[in-house]
Amino acid sequence: MAALATVTHGAADSAAEELGLSRRQVYILIGRHRKGTGLLTDLAPGRSAGGRGGRRLSEPVEAVIREVIRRTYLTKQKPSLAVVHRQIVRECKTLGLTGPARNTVAIRIEALHPVEVTRSREGSDAARPLQSAGGTVPEIMAPLDQVQIDHTVIDLIVVDDRDRQPIGRPYLTVAIDGYSRCILGMVVTLEAPSAVSVGLCIAHMACDKRPWIEALGVDAAWPMSGKPKVLFLDNASEFKSEALRRGCEQHGIKLSYRPLGRPHYGGIVERIIGTVMQRVHELPGTTFSNPGQRGGYDADKMSALTLTELERWLTLAVASYHGSIHTSLNQTPAGRWDGGVREFGEQPVVSHPAAFLIDFLPVIRRQITRTGFVIDHVHYFANALKPWIARRDRDEKFVIRRDPRDISRVWVLEPEGTAYVEVPYRTISHPAVTLWEHRQALVRLRQQGHDQVNEEALFRTIDQMREIAAAAQRATRRSRRDLQRRRHLQASESVAEASAPPDEMPPPDRDAATARPFEEVEQW
């Protein structure tokens, strides 16, 4: 019918009756067919160019609206709709154009992308909740493919183990397996997060935890252990230390960092830390997450747990968490781990915890002299150094590892870079001290006007400070915290040594000599 030169009303009515349309609709279809290209889609209705909500304004006016919205509305000054409309009308009048109505401008603004509007007017942080996560989070196919590590201050006041007096809030460092959501490692310390706490957490993760659990006196199963393939970390300084980089290179662990501005990349470990803190709020002495939650609760007065007791409680909490259904997995983390082990094989664990930890301790560099090494005014010597002393004219600096929890010995990397040699104090009568005590003693000596620090004076000052701290521990929280710090670190060292093979570290030689200090220490 459409091919006819003239379509009569009778023919149109006949077609209308057959198609169930009106005569007018038949003529409209014929018109579309004649204007089209011979395709069936020619009969589909076209898009309206106007009508309610349509754009009937001329292009010059639309251009003014777009420019004023970009230049004026999408700014941190956040002008109102009325201000933007007035500016558009003024600019249209200047160009000899008819300005749009206010509701027309409102429609154009409503059509803008909400993320673009919020970012321009409120900032990137305000726009983040409106955005999709974005980016591609690394794929995790098996246990230990990716492990996330992070720190938090624990919402709990702990007490010292002698007088049960409050000493403040400790810190928690945890390592989470991205595949199973299992907690692989945990460190509780009174010290702020550092390269040492990261190294301790990696060592706890990689080693068999049974000796540590037995030393705590806890009846709990924690079989998840092993070296990670990738450590996924934020961009904090302790995660970019030379100690961590060299340790990971030594053990084939890849370091990967969260992209800046993409906090969701570390969501796994942060969610689990949040879950742990919710459980901590059930304990006596909790500080809760904010003062509003605390109300009139006196955390100092109600505090009851020592650091060791908190470690025991956290170990039991970890075991309970591993046996609970995880909503993201629809199974328990322990079940997910066991399934991964069955599919991909048993994960090897580190058999020498003490030696493994050495590879993650802070790095110091020193030149060797005829009498050994001097590090922060403390002399170190062993007979094993004698072959290197004979070749000291090469003027090379040695890589040395030091544990801030006990500076009575250091570990020196052989020039060939294959193994570490343990080197103790030169003077065997000096007590084992922490780096914190050592630094406090240096400050005190300099306050007393000692420009040249003598090693004997340094250790005498440390002894005096210990006596003062012991006498004043009931008087101040800081004194109690310092004393408890030493006790807890010594206990941790005893556990690590108990789990190491007896022949792992040979007994050191100690001789007497003097040496010249050389300052170059990586901050821990």
N, C-alpha and C positions, 0 to 999 in steps of 0.2 A: 504493500500500500504506500509506503514512504517513497517508493520510486515513481509513483504517479505524479504528473505535473500538477494536478489539482485533486485534492481529497475532498469529496462532497461530504455534507453532513450525514447522509445516509450511510456512507461507507465508514465514517468515523463512529456513528452510533453502533453499527454492527460490530466494529472492533472493540468498542467500549463495553458492550454487553458480553463479549467473549472473554475479555480480560478482567472484567469486574471493575472497570474504571469509568470515570465521567468522560463526556465528549472533550472537555477542555484538556484533561490529562492526556488523552490520545494525541491531540494536536501538539502538546508540549513534547511528547516523546518523538513525534515525527520531526519536529524542529531540531531536537538534539541529534537525531540520526543524520539529518542533512548537513549539520554543521560539524559533525564528527569525522572520524577517519575510517569508518566502517567496522569498528570494534564494538563488542557488546558493552564495554565500559562507557561508551559514549552516551548510553541511556541513563547512567547514574547521575543523580542531581549534583550540580556544581556547588562550590563553597560560596557562602554569602560574603560579599565584600563589605557589608555594612550591617545595619540593624543594631539592636541593643547589644552593647558591649563591643561592637565592631569599631574599626578605625576609619572614621570619616574625615579626619583632619588631613590637611595637605602635608606633603613631605617636609616643607620648610618648617611648619609648626611642630611636627614630630621631632625634627632635628633639634629645635630649641628646647623642647621638653627633655630629650635625652641628655643634652649638654648640661642643662641646669641641674638635673638630678645628679649627674656624675660629679659636677663641680661643687654643688652646694649641699645636696641632701646626703650623699655618701661621704660624710666627713665626721671626724670626732666631735665637731661642734654640735652635731645632731639637731639641725633646725627643724621646726615643725612643718606640717603640710601647708599651713597658711603662709609661712614665710617663703617656701619654695614656689607656691602658686603665684604670689605677688611678683617674685623675681621673673618667672616665666612670662607673665602678662606684660611686665615692663619691657623685657627684651623683644617680645613680639611687636609691641607698639612701636619700638625704635625701628624695627625692620618693616613697618607698615603692614603687619599681619594681624589677624584677629586672634586674640588670645583665647586659650581653651577654658572651659569651665573647671571649677575646683574639683568636682567629682571625677572629671576626665583625668586630671593629674593623679588623683588618688588611685584610680584604676591602673595607671602606668606603674606607680610605685608598688602596688600589691602584686604586680606581675614579675617583679624582680626576684632573683633567687635569694631566699632567706639567709643562706650562708654568706653570700656576697654583702648583703645589707649589714648583717651583724658584725662581720669582720671589719667593714669600713667604718661603722659607727661605734662599735664597742671594743674591737680588738680581737686578735687571734684566739686568746684564751676563751673569750666568751663564745666564739664561733665553734670551738672544738666539739661541744656536745651535739651540735647540729650536723656534724660531718660524719660520714662513714669512717670506719677505722682506717681505711686506706692502706696502701702498701701491701707487700706480701710478707707475712710472718714466715720465717724459715720453716720448712716442712720437717716434722718429727716422725720418724718411722719406727724407732726401736728404743729400748731403754738406754739412757746415757747419750743419746744422739745430741741432746741439748740440755744443759743444766743452767738454771738461773740462780744467781746469788744476790742477796740483798741484806741490809741491816735495818734494825729498828731499835729504839730505846723501849724497854719493857715498861708497861704501865703498872709498875709494882715497886714498892719500897721494900728492900731486903734488909736484914739485920746481920750483925757480925756474929760469928759462931762462938764467941766467948761470953759476952755479956748480953747478947740478944738485943742490942741497941740499933736503931735505924742508921743505915749508912748510905741510902740513896737508891737511885734506879740503875739497874744494870743494862747492858746492851745485848742484843741477840743478833747473831749472823746465821742465816739459814741458806741451804742449797736445795733446790727443788728440781726433780726430774720432770722435764716437759712432757715426756711420753706417758708416764704413769701417774704423775702428780704426787709421787712419793717424796717425802723429805729424806734426802740422802745424807746431809750433814748439818751439824748444829754446834755453835759455840756461844757460851754465855760468859761475859766478861765485864769487869768494872771499867774497862778502858773504852774510849771512843773508837769507832770503826777505823781500822788502819790496814796496812798491807799485812801485818801479822795476823790479825783476826781473819782476813781472807785466806791466808796460808793455812791457819789452823782448821778452818772450815773445810778446805780442800782435802787436807790430810784426814780429817774425820770422815769425810765422804768416801775417800778411796780405800780406807783400811777396814779390816774386820772389827766390828764394834763390840764383840762379845767381851774382850778383856776390860774395855771401858765400862760396859754395863755392869759387869761383875764387881768392879771397883766401886761403883756407885751403890751397889747393894739393891739393885732393882730387878724384879722378875718380869722381864719384858722381852719380846722378840723384835729385833730390828735387823733383818738380813739384807737390807738394800745397801749395797756398797759397790764401789768400782770407780775407775778413772773415767771422767767424761770425755766425749769426743770434742764437744764444743762447750765453752763457757760463754753464756749470754749475759752481759753485764750492762749497767748504766755507765755514765761517763764520769763518775766520781774519781778523784785523784788516786785513791787506794786501789782502784781497778786498773790503773795505768802505770803502776810502779814497775821499776826494772826487776824487782824481786819476783813479781807475778809473771812478767813476760819471760824472764829467763827460765823460771820453773816450768812454765807451760811448754816452752820450746824443748826443754830437757825430756819431758814426758809425753810429747806428741799431742798436747792439748791445744786446740785452736781457740783463740780469743776473738769474740765477736761482740760488738757494742750496739746498743739500741740507737736507731736513728734519732737525731735531735728533733724535738717537737713531736715525737711519736711515743708517748708514755704507755700506750696500750701494748707495746711490744714486751713490756715487763709485767704484764698483768697477772701472769700465773703466780709468780712468787709474791707479788703484792697482795693478791687475794688470800693466799694461804697465811701470810703474816697477819692480815686482818682477822682471819678466823682464829688464829692462835691468841691474838690480843683479846678477842671476845671471851675466850675461855679464861684468860688471866684475870679478867674482871670479876671472876667468881672467887678469887683468892683474897685472904685477909691482907690488908695493906695496899690494895689496888688504888691507883691514882685516877682510874678511868681514862677516857680519851680526852676529856676536856673538863674545865671547872664546873660547867653547868651540870654534867652528869654526877660529879662528886658531891655537890650540895654541901651538907654539913659533915660529911664523912671525914674523919681524921685519919689519913693514911699512915702517918708516922706512928700514931698511938696504936693502930690496929696491926701494924706490920709484925710478921711472925716468922717468915721463912728466911733461912740463910741462903747463900748463893748455891751451895751444894744441894740443899733441899729443893730449891727451885729447879736445878738441873734434873733431879729425880722426877719431880712432878712433870716437867716438860717431856722427859723421856716416856713416861706413861701416857701423856697426852698424845705424843707422836704415834705410839703403838695403837691407841684408840682411834686416831684419825685414819691410820692405814687400814683399819678394819671396818670403816664406815663407808656407806655408799656415797660416791662422789657424783653430784648431779650432772656434771659435764661428761662424765665417763659412763654413767649408768651402771657402774660396778665399783667395787672397792679399789683404792690405789694399790693395795697389796695384791689383789687378784689381777689387776692390769699388769703389774710388775711380773708376777709369776707367769702370766700368759706370754709376755715378751721374752722371758728367759727360756721358756719352752720352745718358742719359735726361733729365737735368734741365738740361743746358747747362753751358758753361764757367763756372768761378767767377772773377769779376773780382778782380784783385790791386791792391794799393795801388801807385801809380806814384811817390810821393814819400815814401820811408821816413823821412827825417829830419823832415819836416813832420808825418807821421802820429804819430811817437813823441812829439812835443811835446805832443800832446793827452792823453798818458797820464803825463806827468811830474808830480811832486808839486806841489801848489798852495800858493802863498804869497799873502797879501793885504797891500798897502801903500798908503798915501796918497802921492801925488806932492807933492814940494816944488819950490821954485824951482830946485833943483840936481839933480833927478831922484829916484832911489830909493836907500835904504840898506837892505841885507839882511844881517843878522848882521855889522854893522860894516864891510861892503864897499859901496863906492859904485858905482852904475851910472848911465850917462848916454849919450844919443844925441840928435842934432839932431831926430830924429823925435818926441821928447817935447815939443818946444817949444810946439806948439798946445795940448797938454793942460796944460802948466805955466801957460799964460795963463789957463786956466779952472779952476785948482786951488782957487779959493775955494768950489767946490761940495762940497769935503770928502768926495769919494768914494774908496773903496778900489779899487785895480786888482787884477785876478786875474793872477798872475804864475806862470809855470812855470820850474822850475829842475832841471837834471840834476845829481844828486849826484856823478856821475863827472867833471864839469868845470863849476865854478861861475864860470868866466870870462865867462859870458854868461847872460842870462835872456831869457825871452820874455814880453812883456806883452800881454795881451788888450786890444784897442781898446775904448773905452767902448761902442761899438755892438755889441760881441760877435761881430764877423764874422771877424777875423783877428788873428794874433799879430805883434808887432813885436820883432825881435831887439835887445836892449840889452846892450852889453858893459861890462866894467870901465870906470870913468871914467879910471883911470890905465893906459895901455897897457903900461907897463913891468912890471906885475905878471905873474907866471907863472900859467898855468892850473893850478889845484889841485883836488883832490877835496874833497868835503864832510867826509870822514873826517879828512883832514889839517887842514882848517880848524878842526874841533871840537877836535882834539888840541892845536892851537896855542892856542886860547882857554883850555883847561884849564891849560896850562903857564903862560900869562901870569897867570892868576888865582892860581895857586900861588905865583908870584913877587911877589904883592901888588899887581898892577895892577887897581885897581877900574875905572878908565876905560880901555877898550881903544882903542888908536890903530891905524888901518889900517896905517900903515907898520910899526909894531912887530909887528903880526899877521903880515905877510908876511915880515919879517925872521926871526921865530920859525919860520915854515914852512921857510924856506931852511936854517936851522940844523938843524932836525929832519931834513931830507932829507940833509944832510951826515953827521949822526950815523948815520942809517939805512944810508947807503952804506958808511960805515966799519965798521959793526957787522954787516953782513948775514951774514957768515960765523959770527958769534958766536951769534946767537939766531934761532930760527925766526920769531918775531914780526917782527923787522926784515926778514928775507927776504920774509915774506908781504906786508908793507906795500909794499916796493919792487916786488914782482911785481904787486901789485894795481894800482899806477899804470901799469905797463907794459901790462898786459892791458887795462885800461879805455881807455888811449890807442889801443891797436891796434884795439879794437872801434869806437871813434869814427871812426878812419880808414876802416874798412870801410864804415860807415854813410854817411859823407860821400862816399866814392867811388861809392856806388850812387845818390846823389841827383843830380838834374839840376844843371848848373853854375850856372844862373840862379835856383835855388830860394831861396837866402838872399842878399840883397844885402849888400855889405860895410858894416859898421857905422861910424857916426861916433863919435868919442870926444872929449869935452871935459873940462875940469877944473872941479870944484866941490866943495862940502861939503854934507852932509845930515844929518838927524837920524834915528837908528834907531827902528824900531817893531816890537816882537816879536809876530809872529803867523804861525807856520809850521806847516804840516801835517807830521806825522811821516811820514817815508818808510820 
